[in-house]
Amino acid sequence: MASQADIVRPAVYPETIGQNPIHVVKALKAFRQLANNKEDTEQVFEIIRALSGSSILKNYHRLLTTSEGGRQAYLAEEFADRLVDRDWLAQFAPGTVGGYYRDFIALRDLSAYGLADESRKLGEVDVDAAHPVAWFMRRLRDIHDIWHVLTGYGTDALGEASVVAFTYGQLNNFSLAFLSAGAAIELHKAHWNQPYARAIFQGYRHGRMAAWLPAQDYLKLFETPLEEARAELKLRRPTVYESVPLEARNGYRYGPEAVLPGGWIEAI
């Protein structure tokens, strides 16, 4: 399989990268399809594109106002190529962020390239553009599963919705608020008496209170013990999410969950 670095090409519409017109009807249609088939992750990207507006561009400019973020933009590494390198992942000790991430993707048979392929199904012409804002969009896409590890949310429906809400707290991208609110409604249809909305809202609040994760040095972070990284990044335990019984989290994708070392719940 070709690496991300190998398939980067000149931008077709550089003047519009990171700026999308708002299409509410498209977002509603995509959400209905997603509600009917929760495996259809293509619709997630459709909703994000329909409702993001200029959020990506604004967050890229924010990246440049931080010392580490500016350095990451200067380096412009295609992180997906690291994340699929098993030899590179093998170097991280158990208990580190990298070690947890390695176990996370192995147990689920996930790949950063798989997520990238899903994002390409929409036919976005500049998703692989050799352009700094397109690179930033790819960076946000590729670190999604790392945020699962850092925040302690599982990969069940509630965990995914909570990570999306956390990301909204980080990026202030309305499409993510739409997705997380819609997920809360759908979850309550299945189990009306569970605190789904509170769990998702806590995810949002945690995103607002945490350090700004897009600007982090993930190569350094992968070497850091998970609990130390959580403390440094001001990441709080997802107590409301943990209070929801395992069988009520709508874990349709990966099945049962268990407590991993460190005390926070992660899906296995």
Secondary structure, DSSP 8 states (H G I E B T S, - for coil): ---HHHH-B--SSGGGTT-----HHHHHHHHHHHHH-TT-THHHHHHHHHH-TTHHHHHHHHHHTSHHHHHHHHH---HHHHHT-HHHHTTS-TTBHHHHHHHHHHHHT--HHHHHHHHHTT--TTTTBSSHHHHHHHHHHHTHHHHHHHHT--SSHHHHHHHHHHHHHHH--HHHHHHHHHHHHHHHHH-TTS-HHHHHHHHHHHHHHS--GGGS-HHHHHTSBHHHHHHHTT----HHHHHS-GGGS--TTT--EEE-TTSSEEE-
